[in-house]
Amino acid sequence: MKKYSSIITVIVSLVVIFTAGFGAVSYFAKADDLNTLKLVMNYGFLEIRAKALQERMWDLEKQYGIAKSQWPAHVKTEYLKLKEEREAILRKLDIIYAEQQKKGKG
C-alpha cells in the first residue's frame, strides 16, 4: 500500500508542478509581448523628442526670424544640430513603423 501511495504522490506532484509551470507561463508576458511593448514605448519617447526639437526650432525661428542667413553663428549651429537630430529620430520612427507593419501583416 505504501508503494501505491508513493506512486500517487509522485504523479500528483508532477501534475501540480506541470500545471503551475504552464499557468506561470500563461500568466506572465511572453518575450514577443515585451518586445512589442519596448518598441511602442521607444516609439512614443522618440515622438516626444521629435516634437520637442521641432518646437525649439520654431522658437528659434520666431526669435531670430525666418532669414537664417542673418542669424548669429551659434544660433545657426544650434538650429542645424536640432534639425539633424530630429531628422535622425524621424528616420528611426520610420524604421520602427515599417517593422511593426511587417509583423502585423505577417
Buried (B, 14 or more C-beta within 10 A) or exposed (E): EEEEEEEEEEEEEEEEEEEEEEEEEEEEEEEEEEEBEEBEEEBEEBEEBBEEBBEBBEEBBEEBEEEEEEBEEEBBEBBEEBEEEBEEBBEBBEEBEEEBEEEEEE
